[in-house]
């Protein structure tokens, strides 16, 4: 089962049975997302990127998550689970997912998908049913490198304040360094909010913005470029925990705005 939204020439498909991912984003008939059950644009929750060796500490307690990307735990596990529909119209739909084993804390995640003629806004929230716990949210879109066969490669433009130095184990070392040239599988700090522009020359420009202050750029595969706004850096459950409390849920949004070129 999937949910279809449309506004003007924009069409979105949400596959709530497969991690509530955006499985298709078409602008005037042109697909922007890499196709396949692992791709599209999926939510990362209750953590983003890698958790070192799958372990995180909450106070004096150490929790072990499944090593779904050995030797680490990667991207949470809501992307692999079915979500419940929580209401839909022609241009907006809401979905919910209950945190459960192996996550050690009861809670609920919601995602609202809102489509306009020239933008898509995704809003994700995490709330606790009991004790406070650390969590992260983010999105992992696989934007096509080429919008058509033989077309120009997507160009990435952004101005981060720093890059998180990445160790040989792909975990940030804690050092902030000057941004390096691509290729990237790296996290960047944008303290004024994520603002990254993808341009397919002569075809389309798409701007990814968010009040979140962290973005991972992944462009090491020939098929796609990933621009991942998220509420904290990889391994952030350990290094920069953001507590979800009964009085202070976690909520983050990202908006993708596009315009045709030429």
C-alpha positions, -999 to 999 in steps of 0.1 A, spaced: 0 0 0 12 35 -9 -1 70 -7 -2 94 -37 0 132 -34 -1 157 -63 1 195 -66 3 211 -100 30 192 -119 45 176 -88 37 140 -77 49 122 -46 45 85 -36 49 75 0 55 38 7 44 36 43 48 -2 42 85 2 35 97 26 61 75 55 52 99 64 25 93 88 -4 96 62 -31 90 87 -60 92 124 -65 83 135 -100 83 170 -113 65 174 -146 70 137 -152 107 137 -144 117 114 -116 142 129 -91 148 99 -68 167 67 -73 143 38 -76 143 6 -57 132 -7 -23 163 5 -5 163 40 -21 139 68 -26 141 91 5 138 74 39 135 87 74 164 81 98 151 76 133 157 71 162 193 79 151 211 91 120 241 76 104 263 52 124 263 45 161 298 32 169 297 -5 175 259 -2 179 263 10 215 251 42 231 250 53 267 221 69 285 233 78 320 249 48 335 232 24 312 248 11 279 223 -1 252 233 -24 224 216 -19 190 216 -46 162 247 -43 140 228 -38 107 260 -24 91 288 -42 109 306 -31 129 281 -3 135 244 3 137 232 24 108 203 49 102 179 36 128 154 9 120 121 27 113 131 27 76 126 -11 75 92 -11 93 57 -4 82 41 28 94 4 35 101 -15 61 80 -28 89 102 -48 109 77 -43 120 41 -56 146 16 -47 155 -19 -15 173 -10 -7 162 26 -5 130 45 5 119 81 20 86 93 29 71 127 53 45 139 57 31 175 92 27 188 96 -9 201 122 -36 206 151 -34 201 148 3 210 147 3 248 122 31 253 85 34 244 77 63 221 60 73 189 74 88 157 52 108 133 60 120 98 39 146 79 45 149 41 32 182 26 34 188 -12 31 221 -30 35 229 -67 72 240 -61 81 223 -28 80 193 -6 81 197 32 88 167 55 82 170 93 92 143 117 86 142 155 96 119 183 77 118 216 81 95 246 55 75 263 75 74 295 112 80 304 133 105 286 157 92 260 183 104 234 172 104 198 179 118 164 159 123 132 168 130 97 162 121 60 183 101 35 172 111 0 189 94 -30 187 121 -56 195 109 -91 229 120 -104 214 123 -139 178 131 -146 180 114 -180 204 91 -198 234 111 -210 223 142 -191 246 164 -170 256 154 -135 240 171 -106 262 198 -90 262 203 -52 266 238 -38 267 246 -1 288 266 24 294 246 56 311 261 86 332 229 91 335 192 82 335 165 109 368 147 106 360 111 98 380 82 112 390 50 93 359 34 110 336 62 94 329 76 129 336 113 135 367 118 155 354 149 173 377 172 153 363 199 131 382 205 100 380 228 69 357 212 43 375 190 19 367 185 -18 344 157 -30 339 127 -31 321 128 2 307 104 28 309 131 54 290 152 79 291 190 78 281 216 103 258 244 92 249 263 125 225 287 107 206 258 93 210 233 64 210 250 30 222 229 1 214 234 -36 215 206 -62 216 217 -98 211 196 -129 224 221 -155 198 232 -180 171 211 -163 163 217 -126 175 233 -94 165 219 -60 173 235 -27 173 215 5 168 236 37 162 228 73 165 244 107 186 214 116 223 222 118 239 191 104 240 176 69 257 144 55 266 145 18 272 111 2 282 110 -35 305 80 -38 281 60 -60 276 68 -97 238 66 -96 229 92 -70 238 120 -47 225 120 -11 219 152 9 208 143 44 196 169 68 197 156 104 193 168 140 228 157 150 260 142 137 268 105 131 273 88 165 255 117 180 236 95 205 270 93 222 286 126 214 258 151 212 227 135 228 194 154 224 169 142 250 133 136 242 113 143 273 76 143 281 76 181 280 101 185 251 95 162 221 119 163 191 106 178 159 125 186 127 115 197 92 131 199 59 118 216 28 129 209 -8 121 237 -32 126 234 -69 125 254 -101 129 245 -137 159 259 -156 159 269 -192 
